[in-house]
Amino acid sequence: MTDCNNPNEERLKTELQSAQDELDQLRRELSYNPQAISGGDVDLENFKSGTSGLAFGSPPLQQSQPQAPARINEVILEERVASLKEASRIACEPPKEAGMQKQLDSAEKELKLLQREFDLNQAAFYSKPNYAQDTAGKAMLDAAQQQIESLQSEIQRLKDEIPPPKTYPGAQ
């Protein structure tokens, strides 16, 4: 983080540190994996040969329930940390450069979404047995490809316009 006398800088640093600490704690909890069987002392009374493991008798999870709620929280925290890092990165930039950076970030997110959608549509198109006769589908893919290329050139233009980051006294 730089020292640029922005009133939001200290708040962003505190929020970022808090979110990072919370994410680190969650990752420690998720990585805790105690050894289930130690020293080969398997309870043979509950073990049945020919099965893949012990039958605990608990009902299976419903499909509507998330398989690992803690993993979902991890992703949410990762996105929050990334967002706070981005906000702190542009906190000390002049308003014009900060606006251009936000515009660039937005365009890059849109490009990722367009590329994902294009990949899905392309897979669906080519999985059809008669895709060669589907001229409307091919036209849709071509239009999406053109939109992606246009957005890529816009992103490059924005990158070329944004001046390199300035360094401030005390910057790390």
Sequence and secondary structure as in RCSB ss.txt:
>XXXX:A:sequence
MTDCNNPNEERLKTELQSAQDELDQLRRELSYNPQAISGGDVDLENFKSGTSGLAFGSPPLQQSQPQAPARINEV
ILEERVASLKEASRIACEPPKEAGMQKQLDSAEKELKLLQREFDLNQAAFYSKPNYAQDTAGKAMLDAAQQQIES
LQSEIQRLKDEIPPPKTYPGAQ
>XXXX:A:secstr
      HHHHHHHHHHHHHHHHHHHHHHHHH    SS TT   TTT  TTSSS         TTS S HHHHHHH
HHHHHHHHHHHHHHHTTS HHHHHHHHHHHHHHHHHHHHHHHHHHHHHHHHTSTTGGG HHHHHHHHHHHHHHHH
HHHHHHHHHHHS      TT  
